[in-house]
């Protein structure tokens, strides 16, 4: 029997890919079909996604399937980052380009939004950690700053739902992506009417919430005519990229594990069957995001490798071009834990000269000021490992037991040094892989949707059969890490 073929459209913060996933009944194989940039653009002072260009590139990926042996794909699934959305008018026309979550319109929005609903009450309903870019607060800013646009809107669709609508003409809201917005009741897993009313949001904006694995529909006839005879159904995968990445964690059924979806962001937490919404989780500011097959991702957002990536871009602007491997080697040669940052400090969350921001932070906090690129990257890696240790301790505290190991998935698994530092700082084994976690999870949910894979546990068994995993044993200097962690805590 020929391999089953599916197309995963995996969109990240800087690039997107069309990936063909093949399933032979035992293993997945992946083949990149199309890669394209998805960089945001600044227009009239607003930081926006060029969503029409992104959709054009999605169409190119589908067209390349139609022009090749992959014309027999059976399903198509889209995953993206969370929280962002597009507004449509009553005719179903997009009103404006979606605003990027790093746009400055939500700076200070949490204080403004308190007048509508206290933060503790919002958390008790939604279980979402507090970030300025949460969708509910973006919509709050929309109503405040752009009332004419809001008045013209009839529907609000998250980015993957918007792209699914462009492909099929069907308006639905996929559960995992909706769960990033602080608009769902975490327990009912549907829109919170109380939150919608409190913030004065038009009820008609919100379409039906559907679970991962449900079919959206076939491509529009006009797209088949434009792109080629592709008879695949578009499927709601776990549309939030973190939820897709979670599907690919190669854990065994009923195992307790900590995960890190490592890339531009580090999303770190554990998987549960029900939300954890307690006074402790509120104080720790942990979030409950929806997962595939009825799961909850109970996690903490950490700034992640964005800090290294943006530092590398700054050095390139200065005429110094380094590969990531070169930066890792330089970091390994630097003295460990001589300077530490809080990676979630707002100073490191915006584009710009982050090496300068790191030096200024170290100077302000009375530490050694890093003198070269290696010392800066070492500070980033050590600080991320210490932040991971903080999250691990918080999870152990909230679960009431020690969770035995950590699974790292995603592109950050290629940073072997950071994986080892994670094991050392957290004092527990690390399993790293697979690298293409989000695309694999996307493909796995497509396979579940058509009955080729039974459930999440079987999907993870297929992942274990298909992709290598690296193992890192803790071996660091415990005294050094304990001292560094004590210093780290003073920075929070």
C-alpha angles and dihedrals in degrees: 000000000000118000116267109246128210132173118227116196103199114186122191135180094272107015142020133209140197108215127185112219118199124196122194096182093270110038141030122226123189132209123184109230103175135004126192141165119258100185118158121239134217113234122179091337095313123114106223144173114241090227096170091056089048090052090048089055091048088055090051090054090052092045091052088055090051091052094050144048087281094074087107095070108142101201142020125206133184128205126178143161116292139251101032123107147174128233121224130195126228091277091055093252121144109248099202142341112287114260118243118245090237092060113123095235091096097049105128092002094131093068091048092048094053088082089068101043132351113250094238091054091047089051093048089057103037104024090217124144117238116263123154090235098058108134094241089059093043087055089047089056090046092056092044100045104026109032094153092057092045091051091054093051123100101170137027117205127182114235099266091043090050092051091046087053091052089053100043111014089238122126114211135142116228113221102231094050091045089052090067093064106068087238100104129081100241093215101044091037090219135098114301106234088194093057093044091052095044093055094043094241118163108253093217090066091075120078128197116298113232131185128245111274097039118125118246095190145258125308115278112267089241090057093049088053091049100041107028139268100314110156096182123132119234108236131199102241122180085294097194105084092225090055090050091049090051091058089062096053100122094224125144120242114281093009117141109227143160116227134201118195094202125200134085084344127031108221106191129182146086138278121253137175094229135024120275107220111163139133088263094052089048092052092046088046094228122167134224110214126178120257136190123281096019098306130136123219105216103195155138125240112230124185092243130179091341087095093058092040094052091044089053090051089052092051089050089053086054091052096257111122118192132173117227089247090056091050092049092051091050090049092051089055092053124091111268123246096355091131128021135189134191098245090204094058108124089238089073098045099074130071117261143071100348096167087061091046090052093050091048091048092051092047092049092050094049098249136130107288110230111246103195144016094273093055091048094051090044089054090051094049095043090048093050090050090052091048088052088053090053091052092046091052091048092050092049089050095050095043092045093229142066112270103219107219147006129237115203116195134175136043093319089071086079088068095083092176093058091047090054093046088051091055091046097047096041094042095224137096120277125211110197122199173121100054097200092052099146096048091045092052090047091053093044093056090048088054090049091049092059095041098252091119120036104215148325094291092053090046090055090049088055090049090053089051093049112043137041122247125203121218125217121190118203109255108149131122102277094198091053092049093046090052092046091049092053088054091045092055090059088061096057 
